[in-house]
Amino acid sequence: MSSSGRVTVAGIPWDQSATMIDLEGRVPIIGTIRECTMHFALYKPHARENARLLLTVPVHREGRATRTWLLEPSEIAVLAARLEHEAEAG
């Protein structure tokens, strides 16, 4: 959550429903943000570039006035880094 109280990419709850889609047409992954992020972390670089995460609740993007329903690979990478950091912290 940002300082303004709005949910941003880094603050998306892990148990929120989401769908991981692939621009090359592979079967989507329907699950939670955590599950989709775990799959993204396992992807090879080419697959990561083609991955998108469709949200069930839109989030605010830093520096923009509007919210988004679709996360780009760089935003999913933020979630993957958060997941890794939380795993290391125990």
C-alpha positions as CSV (number, residue, x, y, z in Angstrom):
1,M,0.0,0.0,0.0
2,S,1.3,3.5,-0.8
3,S,1.5,6.4,1.6
4,S,-1.8,7.7,0.2
5,G,-3.5,4.5,1.4
6,R,-4.0,3.2,-2.2
7,V,-3.1,-0.4,-3.0
8,T,-0.1,-0.5,-5.4
9,V,1.6,-3.5,-7.1
10,A,3.9,-4.1,-4.1
11,G,0.9,-4.3,-1.7
12,I,-1.3,-6.7,-3.5
13,P,-2.5,-9.4,-1.0
14,W,-1.1,-12.8,-1.7
15,D,-4.6,-14.5,-1.5
16,Q,-6.2,-12.3,-4.1
17,S,-7.5,-14.3,-7.1
18,A,-5.6,-13.8,-10.4
19,T,-5.0,-15.3,-13.8
20,M,-1.5,-15.6,-15.4
21,I,-1.8,-15.3,-19.1
22,D,0.8,-15.8,-21.9
23,L,0.9,-13.7,-25.0
24,E,1.9,-16.9,-27.0
25,G,-1.4,-18.6,-26.2
26,R,-0.4,-21.2,-23.6
27,V,-2.9,-22.4,-21.1
28,P,-3.6,-19.7,-18.4
29,I,-2.9,-20.3,-14.7
30,I,-5.9,-19.5,-12.5
31,G,-5.1,-19.2,-8.8
32,T,-3.9,-16.6,-6.3
33,I,-1.4,-13.9,-6.7
34,R,1.1,-16.0,-4.7
35,E,0.6,-19.1,-7.0
36,C,0.9,-17.0,-10.2
37,T,4.0,-15.3,-8.9
38,M,5.6,-18.6,-7.9
39,H,5.1,-19.8,-11.5
40,F,6.5,-16.6,-12.9
41,A,9.6,-17.0,-10.8
42,L,10.2,-20.4,-12.4
43,Y,9.8,-19.1,-16.0
44,K,12.7,-18.8,-18.4
45,P,13.4,-15.2,-19.6
46,H,11.5,-15.6,-22.8
47,A,8.4,-16.8,-21.0
48,R,8.7,-14.0,-18.5
49,E,8.6,-11.4,-21.3
50,N,5.3,-12.9,-22.5
51,A,3.6,-13.3,-19.1
52,R,0.8,-11.0,-17.9
53,L,-1.2,-11.1,-14.7
54,L,-4.9,-10.3,-14.8
55,L,-6.1,-9.1,-11.5
56,T,-9.6,-9.3,-9.9
57,V,-9.1,-6.0,-8.1
58,P,-7.4,-3.1,-9.9
59,V,-4.3,-1.5,-8.4
60,H,-2.7,1.9,-8.7
61,R,0.5,2.3,-10.6
62,E,3.1,4.6,-9.3
63,G,3.1,7.9,-11.2
64,R,-0.3,7.4,-12.8
65,A,-3.8,8.6,-11.9
66,T,-5.6,5.5,-13.2
67,R,-5.7,2.0,-11.9
68,T,-4.8,-1.2,-13.9
69,W,-6.2,-4.7,-14.1
70,L,-3.2,-6.1,-16.0
71,L,0.3,-6.3,-14.7
72,E,3.3,-6.3,-17.0
73,P,6.4,-8.5,-16.5
74,S,8.3,-5.8,-14.7
75,E,5.5,-5.4,-12.2
76,I,5.2,-9.2,-11.7
77,A,8.9,-9.2,-11.1
78,V,8.3,-6.8,-8.2
79,L,6.0,-9.4,-6.7
80,A,8.5,-12.2,-7.3
81,A,11.2,-10.2,-5.5
82,R,8.7,-9.6,-2.6
83,L,8.0,-13.3,-2.4
84,E,11.7,-14.2,-2.4
85,H,12.4,-11.6,0.3
86,E,9.6,-12.9,2.5
87,A,10.8,-16.5,2.1
88,E,14.3,-15.4,3.1
89,A,13.0,-13.6,6.1
90,G,11.2,-16.7,7.3
